[in-house]
Amino acid sequence: MRGKRRSKIILEILGVLLALIWLSPFYLMIVNAFKTKNGIFTDILGLPEEWTVDNFKQAFIDLDFLSSFTNSVIVSVGSVALIILFSSMAGYALARNKTKLSGIIFMVFVAAMLIPFQSVMIPLISIFGEVNMLNIQGLIFMYLGFGASLSIFLYHGAMASIPVSLDEAATIDGANKWQVFWKIVFPMLKPISVTVMILNLIWIWNDYLLPSLVLSADTATLPLKMFFFFGQYTKQWHLALAGLTIAIIPVIIVYFFAQKHIIEGVTEGAVK
């Protein structure tokens, strides 16, 4: 009993230490966002000697926050909605049709997760530039392609927990394939859909590289606008940290509302 109790205490201590390490970047970001420019370089780790909210006001103006926030919302929500729509249907089709072709197609999607973006970056931009799709619509379409592989993998695994007998019963009652999926199967995929939403939303919301290659200054998202604070000769860390603090708030709010479904969804998606 003493050995088990000692092990439990050690694990709890390790858990607390890991939590502190994980939270330390957030602490540094939030605390330094309230400091003056000189205050950051005087003491990075300590609390501000003089708390100020001027950084947030200036960052809000410099980021053209309402415009860039709207662009980020359009790109993120549009991309995530299309990823959930098409990936759920693809996962359902591949899971229910057990043929050699469906198995090959599924393995192609799984293998696609191993392809780094940098290896297809130049040809992708060249192709989309030729068809005049270097805009928000083109960016959303690209995110659909890059986010589909993992999402299909998760949906395909989650389908194992939904018995085929439900499909057969609905078909006997006169439902077609479309009705079976949207009225019977898709509502049961809510946990995995929330997981897919969160995983893709965090990635797309924070992405800098792909939007920097596709979007113009007029349609820039928040990560692109954040680069405004880092010039060739000056780096305005106090404004950048304030801008980052503002930018992550929407994702944190969405995460806290959806967190109860995330672990359940990942567990279902891992079932093979």
C-alpha positions in Angstrom: 0.0 0.0 0.0 2.8 2.4 0.9 4.5 1.7 -2.4 1.3 2.4 -4.4 0.7 5.6 -2.4 4.3 6.7 -3.0 4.0 6.0 -6.8 0.7 8.0 -6.9 2.3 11.0 -5.2 5.3 10.9 -7.6 2.9 10.7 -10.5 0.9 13.7 -9.2 4.1 15.7 -8.7 5.2 14.9 -12.2 1.8 15.9 -13.5 1.9 19.2 -11.8 5.4 19.9 -13.1 4.4 19.0 -16.7 1.3 21.2 -16.3 3.5 24.1 -15.2 5.9 23.6 -18.1 2.9 23.5 -20.5 1.4 26.6 -19.1 4.7 28.6 -18.9 4.4 30.0 -22.5 0.9 31.2 -21.8 2.1 32.9 -18.6 5.0 34.6 -20.4 2.7 35.8 -23.2 -0.1 37.2 -20.9 2.2 38.7 -18.3 4.5 40.4 -20.9 1.4 41.7 -22.8 0.7 44.0 -19.9 4.2 45.4 -19.8 5.8 48.4 -21.5 8.4 47.8 -24.2 11.2 48.6 -21.7 9.5 46.5 -19.0 9.8 43.3 -21.1 13.5 43.6 -21.5 14.0 44.6 -17.9 12.3 41.5 -16.4 10.8 38.9 -18.7 9.7 36.4 -16.0 8.4 38.8 -13.3 5.0 40.5 -13.0 4.7 44.0 -14.5 5.8 46.8 -12.3 3.4 49.0 -14.2 0.3 47.3 -15.7 -0.9 48.8 -18.9 -3.7 48.0 -21.4 -2.3 50.4 -24.0 -0.6 47.5 -25.8 -4.0 45.9 -26.5 -5.5 49.1 -27.8 -2.5 49.7 -30.1 -2.4 46.1 -31.2 -6.1 46.1 -32.0 -5.6 49.1 -34.3 -2.3 47.9 -35.9 -3.8 44.5 -36.7 -6.8 46.1 -38.3 -8.4 43.5 -36.0 -12.0 43.5 -37.2 -11.0 42.9 -40.8 -8.3 40.3 -40.2 -10.5 38.6 -37.6 -13.3 38.4 -40.1 -10.9 36.9 -42.7 -9.6 34.3 -40.2 -13.2 33.3 -39.3 -14.2 32.9 -42.9 -11.2 30.8 -43.7 -11.3 28.7 -40.5 -15.1 28.1 -40.4 -15.3 27.5 -44.2 -12.4 25.1 -44.2 -13.6 23.1 -41.1 -17.2 22.9 -42.4 -16.0 21.5 -45.7 -13.6 19.1 -44.0 -16.3 17.7 -41.8 -18.8 17.5 -44.6 -16.6 15.6 -47.1 -14.5 13.6 -44.7 -17.5 12.2 -42.8 -19.1 11.1 -46.1 -15.8 9.6 -47.3 -15.1 7.8 -44.0 -18.7 6.4 -44.1 -18.3 5.2 -47.7 -14.9 3.6 -47.2 -16.0 1.9 -43.9 -19.2 0.4 -45.2 -17.9 -0.7 -48.6 -15.4 -3.4 -47.8 -13.7 -4.0 -51.1 -10.1 -4.0 -52.3 -10.5 -0.7 -54.0 -11.9 1.0 -50.9 -9.0 -0.5 -48.9 -6.5 0.9 -51.3 -8.2 4.4 -51.3 -8.2 4.4 -47.5 -4.5 3.5 -47.4 -3.8 6.3 -49.9 -5.4 8.8 -47.5 -3.5 7.4 -44.6 -0.2 7.6 -46.5 -1.0 11.2 -47.5 -0.7 12.2 -43.8 3.1 11.5 -44.1 3.6 14.0 -46.9 5.0 17.3 -45.6 3.5 20.5 -46.9 6.9 21.9 -47.9 7.3 19.1 -50.5 4.2 20.2 -52.5 4.3 23.9 -51.7 5.8 25.2 -54.9 3.9 23.1 -57.4 0.6 23.7 -55.5 1.0 27.5 -55.6 2.0 27.3 -59.2 -1.1 25.3 -60.2 -3.5 27.5 -58.2 -1.8 30.6 -59.6 -2.5 29.5 -63.2 -6.2 29.1 -62.5 -6.4 32.4 -60.5 -7.3 30.7 -57.2 -4.8 32.5 -55.0 -7.5 33.9 -52.8 -9.7 33.0 -49.8 -11.7 30.5 -51.8 -8.5 28.8 -53.1 -7.1 28.7 -49.5 -10.2 27.0 -48.2 -10.0 24.4 -51.0 -6.3 23.8 -50.1 -7.1 23.3 -46.4 -9.8 20.8 -47.4 -7.1 18.8 -49.2 -4.6 19.0 -46.4 -7.1 18.3 -43.6 -9.0 15.5 -45.2 -6.6 12.6 -44.6 -6.5 12.7 -40.8 -10.2 13.5 -40.7 -11.1 10.6 -42.9 -8.9 8.3 -40.8 -10.7 9.4 -37.6 -14.2 9.1 -39.2 -13.3 5.7 -40.6 -12.3 4.4 -37.2 -15.4 5.8 -35.5 -17.6 4.0 -38.0 -16.6 0.7 -36.3 -18.7 1.7 -33.2 -21.9 2.1 -35.3 -23.4 -1.3 -36.2 -24.3 -2.0 -39.8 -27.7 -3.2 -38.6 -28.8 0.4 -38.1 -28.2 1.0 -41.8 -30.1 -2.1 -42.8 -33.0 -1.3 -40.5 -33.3 2.2 -42.0 -33.1 0.8 -45.5 -35.9 -1.6 -44.8 -38.0 1.3 -43.6 -37.5 2.9 -47.0 -34.5 5.3 -46.4 -32.0 5.7 -49.2 -28.2 5.9 -48.6 -28.2 9.7 -48.3 -31.0 9.6 -45.7 -29.3 6.8 -43.8 -26.1 8.7 -43.5 -27.5 12.2 -42.6 -30.4 11.1 -40.4 -29.0 8.0 -38.7 -25.2 7.8 -38.9 -24.0 11.4 -38.9 -25.8 12.4 -35.7 -24.0 9.5 -33.9 -20.7 10.8 -35.1 -21.0 14.0 -33.1 -18.0 13.3 -30.7 -15.6 12.6 -33.6 -17.0 15.6 -35.5 -16.2 17.9 -32.6 -12.7 16.4 -32.4 -12.2 16.9 -36.1 -13.4 20.5 -35.7 -11.1 21.3 -32.9 -8.0 19.7 -34.4 -8.4 21.4 -37.7 -9.6 24.7 -36.3 -6.5 25.2 -34.1 -4.2 24.3 -37.0 -6.0 26.5 -39.6 -6.5 29.5 -37.2 -2.8 29.6 -36.3 -1.4 28.8 -39.8 1.0 31.3 -41.2 2.9 29.7 -44.1 0.1 28.7 -46.5 -1.9 32.0 -46.1 1.3 34.0 -46.6 1.7 32.3 -50.1 -1.9 32.7 -51.1 -3.5 35.8 -49.6 -3.0 39.4 -50.4 -2.7 42.3 -47.8 -6.4 43.0 -48.2 -7.5 39.5 -47.2 -4.8 38.8 -44.6 -5.6 36.7 -41.6 -4.5 37.4 -38.0 -1.2 35.4 -38.2 -0.2 37.3 -41.3 -1.1 40.7 -39.7 1.0 39.6 -36.6 4.1 39.8 -38.8 3.5 43.6 -38.9 5.1 43.8 -35.4 8.5 42.3 -36.6 10.4 44.6 -38.9 13.9 44.5 -40.2 15.3 46.8 -37.4 12.6 46.7 -34.7 10.6 44.0 -32.9 7.6 45.3 -31.0 7.3 42.4 -28.6 4.9 44.2 -26.3 2.4 44.7 -29.1 2.9 41.3 -30.6 2.2 39.5 -27.3 -0.9 41.6 -26.8 -2.0 40.7 -30.3 -1.4 37.0 -29.7 -3.4 37.2 -26.5 -6.3 38.7 -28.3 -6.0 36.2 -31.3 -6.1 33.0 -29.2 -9.2 33.9 -27.2 -11.7 32.7 -29.8 -10.0 29.3 -30.1 -9.8 28.9 -26.3 -13.5 29.7 -25.9 -14.5 27.1 -28.6 -12.2 24.5 -27.0 -13.7 24.9 -23.5 -17.2 24.5 -24.9 -16.2 21.4 -26.9 -13.7 19.7 -24.6 -16.1 17.1 -23.2 -16.4 15.6 -26.6 -12.7 15.6 -27.6 -11.3 12.6 -25.7 -14.4 10.5 -26.5 -14.0 11.4 -30.2 -10.3 10.6 -30.4 -11.0 7.3 -28.7 -13.7 6.4 -31.1 -11.6 7.4 -34.1 -8.7 5.2 -32.9 -10.9 2.0 -33.0 -9.9 -0.3 -35.8 
